[in-house]
Amino acid sequence: MSELSSRQRSHLRSLAHGLDPVVFVGHAGVTAAVVREIDDALAARELIKVKLVGDRNERAESAESVATRTGAALAGLIGRVAILYRPSPEPERRRIDLPS
């Protein structure tokens, strides 16, 4: 996924405000099973929240790892929650229109 502009990240964070985390990354870290769950959630919803554990650096590394491994963009990392966005590959199934 290409890099998001600050306007696009802001728009996605505002859309994600009312969402609850759908996947929790535990002390085992970013395992293959966690990546599959996140990938499935992104395919179904495009925009999700993921709850992370660990200190600030561990959470940032986990969020970047998840984004890279799923082909998603990291729209934000607020405290222990990462906001991930990946548009649907099928244009007719896309729910979110990003500003230019």
HELIX and SHEET records of a PDB file:
HELIX    1   1 SER A    6  ALA A   16  1                                  11    
HELIX    2   2 ALA A   32  ARG A   45  1                                  14    
HELIX    3   3 ARG A   56  THR A   70  1                                  15    
HELIX    4   4 PRO A   91  ARG A   93  5                                   3    
SHEET    1   A 4 VAL A  23  PHE A  24  0                                        
SHEET    2   A 4 LEU A  47  LYS A  51  1                                        
SHEET    3   A 4 VAL A  81  TYR A  85 -1                                        
SHEET    4   A 4 ALA A  73  ILE A  78 -1                                        
END                                                                             
